[in-house]
Amino acid sequence: MSDKPITKDMGIIETVQQYPETLSVFQKYGLGCIGCAAARFENIEAGAKVHGVDINKFIDDLNAAIGK
């Protein structure tokens, strides 16, 4: 586990693999991205934009889930 916070530039799959506890946050925001082909190459910001999610709130919640 990294001591760095999650950023909007991180890949979706990379984030979930590194921080499995974020999966529930992705689901809460309607990003069931994990099974989606786009999740393999999209970063968090791109996924949030497609789903109309407030990126700042989303990143805050992801970091809260990992205690950052």
Summary of the structure (lengths in Angstrom):
residues: 68
radius of gyration: 10.4
end to end distance: 12.0
largest distance: 29.0
contacts: 183
relative contact order: 0.25
helix: 60%
strand: 3%
